[in-house]
């Protein structure tokens, strides 16, 4: 699975994220942390709230995120099986407007910008050449 990171100034509520998913599609997975797994017809995605993800960032990145968001920083991994499922997850999950989405290609967008790009049919999750 590919992964994008979600970064926020407030904690993510896994229960609220699970409740936003269609009935019967999500379950809690504590086998390797605290995560929800969502099974859709189009594929699966997971949301993992392990705060050790912050160690993937250097001090400069953390300072930049803190400058954008203020306050503490909270991280979750959003794993997905394909780009369509990623777009569905971004639109489905109740994410506050302050959430930043960090792609595997190092692109960082506010979640509302990502949602705008999805509606416009734009590729937003990968650098294209």
N, CA, C and O of each residue as an XYZ file, in Angstrom:
516
protein
N       0.847     -1.197      0.000
C       0.000      0.000      0.000
C       0.880      1.244      0.000
O       1.967      1.254      0.577
N       0.396      2.275     -0.648
C       1.041      3.574     -0.596
C       0.486      4.329      0.604
O      -0.553      3.966      1.154
N       1.198      5.393      1.008
C       0.816      6.131      2.217
C       0.983      7.628      1.990
O       1.965      8.071      1.392
N       0.013      8.405      2.475
C       0.176      9.845      2.651
C       0.050     10.111      4.141
O      -0.598      9.356      4.866
N       0.670     11.179      4.587
C       0.570     11.566      5.992
C      -0.430     12.709      6.125
O      -0.464     13.624      5.303
N      -1.234     12.638      7.165
C      -2.137     13.728      7.521
C      -1.583     14.369      8.778
O      -1.253     13.681      9.744
N      -1.483     15.689      8.763
C      -0.875     16.425      9.868
C      -1.865     17.492     10.321
O      -2.436     18.214      9.503
N      -2.061     17.581     11.640
C      -3.050     18.512     12.172
C      -2.555     19.118     13.482
O      -1.660     18.578     14.133
N      -3.153     20.247     13.853
C      -2.850     20.875     15.136
C      -3.736     20.311     16.245
O      -3.548     20.650     17.414
N      -4.690     19.463     15.898
C      -5.540     18.843     16.907
C      -5.546     17.331     16.693
O      -5.358     16.861     15.571
N      -5.761     16.571     17.765
C      -5.714     15.111     17.637
C      -6.787     14.593     16.674
O      -7.866     15.173     16.545
N      -6.466     13.514     16.020
C      -7.432     12.835     15.159
C      -8.265     11.899     16.019
O      -7.734     11.239     16.912
N      -9.553     11.837     15.759
C     -10.479     10.986     16.504
C     -10.830      9.786     15.627
O     -11.653      9.893     14.718
N     -10.201      8.644     15.905
C     -10.441      7.454     15.081
C     -11.901      7.027     15.093
O     -12.420      6.568     14.076
N     -12.573      7.173     16.239
C     -13.983      6.788     16.300
C     -14.817      7.631     15.339
O     -15.682      7.100     14.641
N     -14.566      8.939     15.297
C     -15.295      9.817     14.380
C     -14.960      9.478     12.929
O     -15.832      9.518     12.060
N     -13.692      9.143     12.669
C     -13.306      8.764     11.313
C     -14.028      7.488     10.895
O     -14.515      7.390      9.769
N     -14.099      6.506     11.801
C     -14.771      5.236     11.490
C     -16.268      5.450     11.273
O     -16.858      4.842     10.380
N     -16.882      6.311     12.084
C     -18.321      6.566     11.962
C     -18.676      7.242     10.643
O     -19.805      7.112     10.171
N     -17.732      7.961     10.039
C     -17.989      8.647      8.771
C     -18.006      7.680      7.589
O     -18.449      8.044      6.500
N     -17.535      6.472      7.793
C     -17.455      5.487      6.717
C     -18.802      4.785      6.557
O     -19.565      4.661      7.515
N     -19.086      4.329      5.339
C     -20.351      3.605      5.138
C     -20.477      2.439      6.115
O     -19.489      1.782      6.444
N     -21.696      2.193      6.569
C     -21.973      1.160      7.575
C     -21.372     -0.185      7.157
O     -21.546     -0.642      6.028
N     -20.665     -0.797      8.098
C     -20.128     -2.123      7.868
C     -18.840     -2.187      7.073
O     -18.353     -3.278      6.776
N     -18.273     -1.028      6.721
C     -17.054     -1.056      5.905
C     -15.788     -0.898      6.725
O     -14.697     -1.152      6.213
N     -15.898     -0.483      7.990
C     -14.691     -0.213      8.766
C     -14.616     -1.102      9.997
O     -15.633     -1.526     10.545
N     -13.393     -1.370     10.415
C     -13.167     -2.073     11.666
C     -11.876     -1.575     12.294
O     -10.975     -1.098     11.604
N     -11.803     -1.694     13.600
C     -10.629     -1.265     14.361
C      -9.571     -2.346     14.266
O      -9.889     -3.531     14.371
N      -8.337     -1.968     14.073
C      -7.226     -2.920     14.003
C      -6.160     -2.456     14.982
O      -5.541     -1.410     14.790
N      -5.952     -3.231     16.021
C      -4.937     -2.879     17.018
C      -3.751     -3.833     16.963
O      -2.959     -3.886     17.904
N      -3.616     -4.586     15.875
C      -2.542     -5.569     15.783
C      -1.161     -4.935     15.707
O      -0.177     -5.551     16.115
N      -1.074     -3.709     15.190
C       0.238     -3.057     15.116
C       0.164     -1.597     15.516
O       1.056     -0.825     15.166
N      -0.846     -1.204     16.222
C      -1.017      0.186     16.637
C      -2.490      0.440     16.839
O      -3.237     -0.462     17.216
N      -2.902      1.645     16.593
C      -4.311      2.000     16.709
C      -4.767      2.511     15.355
O      -4.463      3.641     14.972
N      -5.499      1.670     14.631
C      -5.868      2.011     13.260
C      -7.297      1.579     12.970
O      -7.859      0.722     13.652
N      -7.870      2.194     11.940
C      -9.108      1.684     11.365
C      -8.779      1.239      9.945
O      -7.960      1.848      9.257
N      -9.422      0.186      9.536
C      -9.294     -0.322      8.172
C     -10.665     -0.213      7.536
O     -11.666     -0.610      8.133
N     -10.713      0.325      6.330
C     -11.974      0.512      5.627
C     -11.914     -0.281      4.326
O     -10.995     -0.120      3.523
N     -12.913     -1.140      4.134
C     -13.013     -1.981      2.939
C     -14.152     -1.441      2.081
O     -15.317     -1.531      2.467
N     -13.823     -0.884      0.928
C     -14.807     -0.393     -0.028
C     -14.806     -1.306     -1.248
O     -13.878     -2.093     -1.431
N     -15.827     -1.208     -2.076
C     -15.852     -2.007     -3.302
C     -14.632     -1.717     -4.175
O     -14.128     -2.610     -4.855
N     -14.162     -0.478     -4.156
C     -13.050     -0.050     -4.996
C     -11.684     -0.445     -4.432
O     -10.679     -0.366     -5.139
N     -11.638     -0.867     -3.170
C     -10.386     -1.236     -2.525
C     -10.414     -0.833     -1.063
O     -11.452     -0.437     -0.532
N      -9.269     -0.937     -0.426
C      -9.210     -0.663      1.007
C      -8.255      0.484      1.318
O      -7.337      0.787      0.556
N      -8.507      1.112      2.469
C      -7.564      2.082      3.020
C      -7.542      1.929      4.527
O      -8.449      1.346      5.121
N      -6.496      2.457      5.136
C      -6.421      2.440      6.591
C      -5.967      3.802      7.087
O      -5.327      4.568      6.366
N      -6.311      4.083      8.327
C      -5.885      5.296      9.022
C      -5.231      4.836     10.317
O      -5.869      4.190     11.148
N      -3.954      5.172     10.486
C      -3.174      4.723     11.641
C      -2.679      5.930     12.419
O      -1.984      6.786     11.870
N      -3.033      6.002     13.691
C      -2.715      7.162     14.531
C      -1.447      7.005     15.354
O      -1.357      7.596     16.431
N      -0.492      6.260     14.914
C       0.767      6.077     15.647
C       1.581      7.372     15.575
O       2.012      7.778     14.495
N       1.788      8.018     16.725
C       2.485      9.310     16.735
C       3.980      9.209     16.451
O       4.655     10.230     16.319
N       4.500      7.989     16.356
C       5.915      7.854     15.994
C       6.178      8.286     14.559
O       7.334      8.432     14.161
N       5.118      8.493     13.773
C       5.308      8.978     12.399
C       6.013     10.331     12.374
O       6.635     10.688     11.373
N       5.923     11.075     13.452
C       6.585     12.386     13.502
C       8.089     12.242     13.326
O       8.745     13.179     12.871
N       8.652     11.083     13.677
C      10.106     10.881     13.558
C      10.561     10.811     12.104
O      11.762     10.843     11.836
N       9.634     10.716     11.171
C       9.986     10.709      9.753
C      10.353     12.109      9.250
O      10.830     12.266      8.126
N      10.130     13.100     10.075
C      10.360     14.485      9.677
C      11.539     15.063     10.440
O      11.755     14.749     11.611
N      12.297     15.913      9.759
C      13.399     16.579     10.448
C      12.877     17.831     11.154
O      11.717     18.209     10.986
N      13.732     18.461     11.933
C      13.326     19.627     12.725
C      12.828     20.767     11.846
O      11.901     21.484     12.222
N      13.440     20.936     10.680
C      13.019     22.010      9.768
C      11.593     21.779      9.273
O      10.789     22.711      9.240
N      11.273     20.532      8.884
C       9.915     20.211      8.437
C       8.909     20.438      9.560
O       7.851     21.031      9.350
N       9.254     19.956     10.764
C       8.345     20.109     11.901
C       8.100     21.585     12.214
O       6.973     21.977     12.516
N       9.147     22.397     12.143
C       8.999     23.833     12.393
C       8.107     24.469     11.321
O       7.292     25.342     11.621
N       8.268     24.030     10.084
C       7.440     24.553      8.986
C       5.961     24.204      9.219
O       5.090     25.066      9.099
N       5.686     22.938      9.553
C       4.299     22.530      9.819
C       3.729     23.289     10.998
O       2.576     23.719     10.967
N       4.541     23.459     12.053
C       4.079     24.181     13.234
C       3.777     25.638     12.885
O       2.823     26.216     13.406
N       4.588     26.236     12.001
C       4.331     27.600     11.551
C       3.024     27.711     10.782
O       2.329     28.722     10.885
N       2.685     26.691     10.018
C       1.434     26.697      9.259
C       0.227     26.424     10.145
O      -0.832     27.025      9.965
N       0.391     25.510     11.110
C      -0.752     25.053     11.890
C      -0.831     25.650     13.285
O      -1.921     25.782     13.842
N       0.330     26.017     13.862
C       0.353     26.483     15.242
C       0.090     25.325     16.194
O      -0.424     24.285     15.782
N       0.431     25.496     17.431
C       0.143     24.473     18.439
C       0.908     23.180     18.241
O       1.908     23.131     17.525
N       0.421     22.135     18.889
C       1.026     20.819     18.770
C       0.754     20.240     17.390
O      -0.133     20.699     16.671
N       1.524     19.234     17.035
C       1.329     18.551     15.765
C       0.926     17.110     16.020
O       1.502     16.438     16.875
N      -0.064     16.639     15.276
C      -0.534     15.258     15.360
C      -0.470     14.653     13.965
O      -0.784     15.314     12.975
N      -0.060     13.393     13.895
C       0.183     12.732     12.624
C      -0.631     11.453     12.520
O      -0.783     10.727     13.503
N      -1.151     11.176     11.338
C      -1.705      9.863     11.031
C      -1.247      9.472      9.636
O      -1.035     10.314      8.765
N      -1.104      8.169      9.456
C      -0.799      7.624      8.132
C      -2.119      7.200      7.500
O      -2.950      6.556      8.139
N      -2.295      7.567      6.246
C      -3.443      7.132      5.462
C      -2.896      6.226      4.363
O      -2.346      6.698      3.368
N      -3.055      4.925      4.559
C      -2.580      3.955      3.580
C      -3.693      3.630      2.599
O      -4.859      3.562      2.989
N      -3.352      3.428      1.335
C      -4.377      3.210      0.312
C      -3.844      2.288     -0.777
O      -2.638      2.201     -1.008
N      -4.775      1.600     -1.441
C      -4.378      0.608     -2.443
C      -4.301      1.189     -3.852
O      -3.607      0.633     -4.704
N      -4.992      2.287     -4.115
C      -4.926      2.929     -5.434
C      -5.377      4.384     -5.307
O      -5.973      4.771     -4.303
N      -5.091      5.175     -6.323
C      -5.376      6.613     -6.262
C      -6.873      6.907     -6.124
O      -7.257      7.868     -5.458
N      -7.710      6.090     -6.745
C      -9.164      6.305     -6.620
C      -9.604      6.159     -5.166
O     -10.399      6.959     -4.673
N      -9.088      5.140     -4.479
C      -9.434      4.929     -3.073
C      -8.879      6.063     -2.213
O      -9.523      6.483     -1.252
N      -7.696      6.558     -2.550
C      -7.149      7.699     -1.816
C      -8.081      8.900     -1.932
O      -8.398      9.535     -0.926
N      -8.520      9.216     -3.144
C      -9.434     10.343     -3.333
C     -10.728     10.131     -2.549
O     -11.242     11.059     -1.924
N     -11.252      8.902     -2.586
C     -12.477      8.606     -1.842
C     -12.264      8.801     -0.341
O     -13.120      9.365      0.341
N     -11.123      8.335      0.171
C     -10.836      8.474      1.599
C     -10.738      9.946      1.999
O     -11.298     10.350      3.017
N     -10.031     10.745      1.204
C      -9.884     12.176      1.514
C     -11.253     12.856      1.561
O     -11.497     13.702      2.422
N     -12.139     12.491      0.645
C     -13.469     13.095      0.621
C     -14.392     12.535      1.699
O     -15.275     13.242      2.184
N     -14.197     11.285      2.073
C     -15.071     10.617      3.027
C     -14.771     10.998      4.471
O     -15.694     11.198      5.260
N     -13.516     11.100      4.821
C     -13.126     11.316      6.207
C     -13.430     12.746      6.658
O     -13.201     13.695      5.907
N     -13.944     12.902      7.876
C     -14.241     14.239      8.396
C     -12.960     14.907      8.917
O     -12.642     14.844     10.105
N     -12.250     15.536      8.008
C     -10.980     16.182      8.350
C     -11.200     17.678      8.480
O     -11.853     18.295      7.638
N     -10.649     18.261      9.541
C     -10.799     19.706      9.728
C     -10.003     20.444      8.656
O      -9.035     19.905      8.119
N     -10.406     21.672      8.343
C      -9.741     22.428      7.278
C      -8.256     22.697      7.528
O      -7.521     23.009      6.591
N      -7.811     22.579      8.780
C      -6.397     22.846      9.069
C      -5.483     21.662      8.751
O      -4.263     21.793      8.852
N      -6.037     20.521      8.374
C      -5.226     19.331      8.103
C      -4.373     19.539      6.857
O      -4.842     20.037      5.833
N      -3.105     19.143      6.972
C      -2.197     19.137      5.829
C      -2.048     17.704      5.338
O      -2.035     16.765      6.135
N      -1.935     17.541      4.029
C      -1.736     16.234      3.414
C      -0.346     16.234      2.796
O      -0.049     17.042      1.916
N       0.506     15.321      3.263
C       1.882     15.196      2.782
C       1.984     13.917      1.955
O       1.838     12.816      2.486
N       2.232     14.064      0.662
C       2.304     12.914     -0.232
C       3.667     12.247     -0.157
O       4.613     12.797      0.407
N       3.752     11.063     -0.728
C       5.029     10.349     -0.768
C       6.055     11.077     -1.626
O       7.257     10.846     -1.492
N       5.584     11.955     -2.505
C       6.495     12.732     -3.354
C       6.922     14.037     -2.697
O       7.601     14.851     -3.323
N       6.528     14.248     -1.428
C       6.945     15.444     -0.708
C       6.104     16.671     -0.993
O       6.477     17.777     -0.604
N       4.983     16.498     -1.662
C       4.064     17.616     -1.882
C       3.193     17.750     -0.647
O       2.704     16.749     -0.123
N       2.989     18.979     -0.172
C       2.165     19.216      1.013
C       1.080     20.213      0.639
O       1.362     21.318      0.175
N      -0.175     19.798      0.851
C      -1.326     20.633      0.526
C      -2.283     20.688      1.712
O      -2.403     19.708      2.447
N      -2.968     21.816      1.914
C      -4.098     21.821      2.848
C      -5.182     20.887      2.306
O      -5.359     20.785      1.092
N      -5.907     20.209      3.194
C      -6.893     19.229      2.752
C      -7.953     19.853      1.853
O      -8.430     19.192      0.930
N      -8.336     21.101      2.094
C      -9.343     21.726      1.229
C      -8.820     21.921     -0.189
O      -9.595     21.844     -1.143
N      -7.514     22.173     -0.348
C      -6.913     22.274     -1.679
C      -6.922     20.904     -2.360
O      -7.186     20.807     -3.558
N      -6.635     19.854     -1.600
C      -6.686     18.496     -2.154
C      -8.100     18.185     -2.633
O      -8.288     17.665     -3.732
N      -9.087     18.504     -1.809
C     -10.481     18.231     -2.199
C     -10.878     19.031     -3.436
O     -11.617     18.527     -4.282
N     -10.402     20.263     -3.555
C     -10.688     21.063     -4.752
C     -10.086     20.394     -5.982
O     -10.732     20.308     -7.027
N      -8.842     19.920     -5.857
C      -8.174     19.260     -6.975
C      -8.872     17.954     -7.359
O      -8.958     17.616     -8.540
N      -9.366     17.229     -6.368
C     -10.108     15.999     -6.660
C     -11.359     16.331     -7.461
O     -11.644     15.687     -8.471
N     -12.111     17.346     -7.006
C     -13.333     17.741     -7.730
C     -13.026     18.174     -9.155
O     -13.827     17.953    -10.064
N     -11.862     18.793     -9.349
C     -11.465     19.269    -10.682
C     -10.858     18.149    -11.532
O     -10.525     18.369    -12.697
N     -10.717     16.972    -10.967
C     -10.148     15.853    -11.710
C      -8.645     15.941    -11.904
O      -8.097     15.313    -12.809
N      -7.975     16.716    -11.061
C      -6.530     16.903    -11.192
C      -5.762     15.825    -10.436
O      -6.209     15.338     -9.397
N      -4.605     15.463    -10.968
C      -3.685     14.591    -10.243
C      -3.021     15.456     -9.178
O      -2.414     16.477     -9.501
N      -3.130     15.065     -7.935
C      -2.563     15.875     -6.856
C      -1.577     15.094     -6.009
O      -0.770     15.691     -5.295
N      -1.626     13.758     -6.073
C      -0.867     12.953     -5.120
C       0.530     12.550     -5.607
O       1.318     12.009     -4.831
N       0.843     12.805     -6.867
C       2.140     12.399     -7.388
C       2.715     13.503     -8.272
O       1.994     14.211     -8.974
N       4.028     13.619     -8.209
C       4.721     14.546     -9.106
C       4.712     13.932    -10.491
O       5.104     12.779    -10.669
N       4.267     14.699    -11.470
C       4.282     14.206    -12.845
C       5.303     14.989    -13.643
O       5.529     16.175    -13.397
N       5.912     14.320    -14.592
C       6.923     14.997    -15.423
C       6.476     15.096    -16.849
O       7.200     15.634    -17.687
